[in-house]
Amino acid sequence: MKIVCIDNFDRESVSDKLVCENVSEHYGNAIVDFLNEKFSGDYSSDFYKLTDDKYELYKWEP
C-alpha cells in the first residue's frame, strides 16, 4: 500500500506527492491518521490517504 498526499481542495493544478510505499494496511492507517491530525485540517492544502499499490499519482502538466 502507498501513502499519498493529495490536494485537500481538489484543484487540478496540484500534483499528488508520494509519502511512502510498501507499508502494511495496519501501519498505513495509523500513519495516515497521525499525518492528517498533525498536518492537515479544514484549511490545509494537504490531505493524506492510504491507497493500493496500483494507484497512479496525478501529475499536473500545464
C-alpha atoms as an extended CHARMM CRD file, in Angstrom:
* protein
*
        62  EXT
         1         1  MET       CA              0.0000000000        0.0000000000        0.0000000000  PROA      1               0.0000000000
         2         2  LYS       CA              1.0470000000        3.6090000000       -0.5350000000  PROA      2               0.0000000000
         3         3  ILE       CA              0.5320000000        6.7770000000        1.4600000000  PROA      3               0.0000000000
         4         4  VAL       CA             -0.0260000000        9.7840000000       -0.7710000000  PROA      4               0.0000000000
         5         5  CYS       CA             -0.5640000000       13.4560000000       -0.1210000000  PROA      5               0.0000000000
         6         6  ILE       CA             -3.3180000000       14.9200000000       -2.2780000000  PROA      6               0.0000000000
         7         7  ASP       CA             -4.7550000000       18.4150000000       -2.5860000000  PROA      7               0.0000000000
         8         8  ASN       CA             -7.4160000000       18.9850000000        0.0670000000  PROA      8               0.0000000000
         9         9  PHE       CA             -9.3220000000       21.3650000000       -2.2320000000  PROA      9               0.0000000000
        10        10  ASP       CA             -9.2500000000       19.0500000000       -5.2860000000  PROA      10              0.0000000000
        11        11  ARG       CA             -7.5130000000       21.5890000000       -7.5230000000  PROA      11              0.0000000000
        12        12  GLU       CA             -6.3130000000       20.2780000000      -10.8750000000  PROA      12              0.0000000000
        13        13  SER       CA             -3.1440000000       22.3890000000      -10.7360000000  PROA      13              0.0000000000
        14        14  VAL       CA             -1.6600000000       20.4930000000       -7.7590000000  PROA      14              0.0000000000
        15        15  SER       CA              0.1510000000       17.1800000000       -8.2390000000  PROA      15              0.0000000000
        16        16  ASP       CA             -0.0520000000       14.2550000000       -5.8010000000  PROA      16              0.0000000000
        17        17  LYS       CA              3.0040000000       13.5210000000       -3.6510000000  PROA      17              0.0000000000
        18        18  LEU       CA              4.1900000000       10.0700000000       -2.6130000000  PROA      18              0.0000000000
        19        19  VAL       CA              4.9070000000        9.9200000000        1.1260000000  PROA      19              0.0000000000
        20        20  CYS       CA              5.8170000000        6.2250000000        1.4330000000  PROA      20              0.0000000000
        21        21  GLU       CA              5.1340000000        2.8840000000       -0.2020000000  PROA      21              0.0000000000
        22        22  ASN       CA              5.2710000000       -0.8270000000        0.6840000000  PROA      22              0.0000000000
        23        23  VAL       CA              3.5340000000       -0.2160000000        4.0130000000  PROA      23              0.0000000000
        24        24  SER       CA              1.0310000000       -2.6240000000        5.5700000000  PROA      24              0.0000000000
        25        25  GLU       CA             -2.6200000000       -1.6130000000        5.8690000000  PROA      25              0.0000000000
        26        26  HSD       CA             -2.4890000000       -1.6070000000        9.6810000000  PROA      26              0.0000000000
        27        27  TYR       CA              0.5340000000        0.6830000000        9.9720000000  PROA      27              0.0000000000
        28        28  GLY       CA             -0.5580000000        2.7030000000        6.9480000000  PROA      28              0.0000000000
        29        29  ASN       CA             -3.8590000000        3.6310000000        8.5880000000  PROA      29              0.0000000000
        30        30  ALA       CA             -2.0330000000        4.6380000000       11.7790000000  PROA      30              0.0000000000
        31        31  ILE       CA              0.4370000000        6.8030000000        9.8380000000  PROA      31              0.0000000000
        32        32  VAL       CA             -2.3340000000        8.4440000000        7.7770000000  PROA      32              0.0000000000
        33        33  ASP       CA             -4.3220000000        9.2360000000       10.9250000000  PROA      33              0.0000000000
        34        34  PHE       CA             -1.2430000000       10.7950000000       12.5240000000  PROA      34              0.0000000000
        35        35  LEU       CA             -0.3320000000       12.8530000000        9.4430000000  PROA      35              0.0000000000
        36        36  ASN       CA             -3.8760000000       14.1590000000        8.9870000000  PROA      36              0.0000000000
        37        37  GLU       CA             -4.1280000000       15.0300000000       12.6870000000  PROA      37              0.0000000000
        38        38  LYS       CA             -0.8330000000       16.9400000000       12.7490000000  PROA      38              0.0000000000
        39        39  PHE       CA             -0.5060000000       18.3880000000        9.2480000000  PROA      39              0.0000000000
        40        40  SER       CA             -3.9910000000       18.5210000000        7.7170000000  PROA      40              0.0000000000
        41        41  GLY       CA             -7.2700000000       20.2180000000        8.5150000000  PROA      41              0.0000000000
        42        42  ASP       CA            -10.1610000000       22.1780000000        7.0700000000  PROA      42              0.0000000000
        43        43  TYR       CA             -7.9060000000       24.9920000000        5.8460000000  PROA      43              0.0000000000
        44        44  SER       CA             -4.8150000000       22.9520000000        4.9950000000  PROA      44              0.0000000000
        45        45  SER       CA             -3.9560000000       22.3510000000        1.3730000000  PROA      45              0.0000000000
        46        46  ASP       CA             -2.7560000000       18.7830000000        2.1020000000  PROA      46              0.0000000000
        47        47  PHE       CA             -4.7010000000       15.5950000000        2.8170000000  PROA      47              0.0000000000
        48        48  TYR       CA             -3.0790000000       12.2010000000        3.3550000000  PROA      48              0.0000000000
        49        49  LYS       CA             -4.6520000000        8.9080000000        2.3160000000  PROA      49              0.0000000000
        50        50  LEU       CA             -3.7860000000        5.2390000000        2.0610000000  PROA      50              0.0000000000
        51        51  THR       CA             -4.0810000000        3.7580000000       -1.4190000000  PROA      51              0.0000000000
        52        52  ASP       CA             -3.3900000000        0.4180000000       -3.0560000000  PROA      52              0.0000000000
        53        53  ASP       CA             -0.1070000000       -0.2840000000       -4.8360000000  PROA      53              0.0000000000
        54        54  LYS       CA             -1.6530000000        0.2160000000       -8.2850000000  PROA      54              0.0000000000
        55        55  TYR       CA             -2.6450000000        3.8380000000       -7.5610000000  PROA      55              0.0000000000
        56        56  GLU       CA             -1.0390000000        6.2190000000      -10.0570000000  PROA      56              0.0000000000
        57        57  LEU       CA             -0.0550000000        9.6360000000       -8.7890000000  PROA      57              0.0000000000
        58        58  TYR       CA             -1.7290000000       12.5510000000      -10.5100000000  PROA      58              0.0000000000
        59        59  LYS       CA              0.7960000000       14.8600000000      -12.1560000000  PROA      59              0.0000000000
        60        60  TRP       CA             -0.3320000000       18.2440000000      -13.3580000000  PROA      60              0.0000000000
        61        61  GLU       CA              1.2260000000       19.3640000000      -16.6180000000  PROA      61              0.0000000000
        62        62  PRO       CA              0.3620000000       22.8490000000      -17.9140000000  PROA      62              0.0000000000
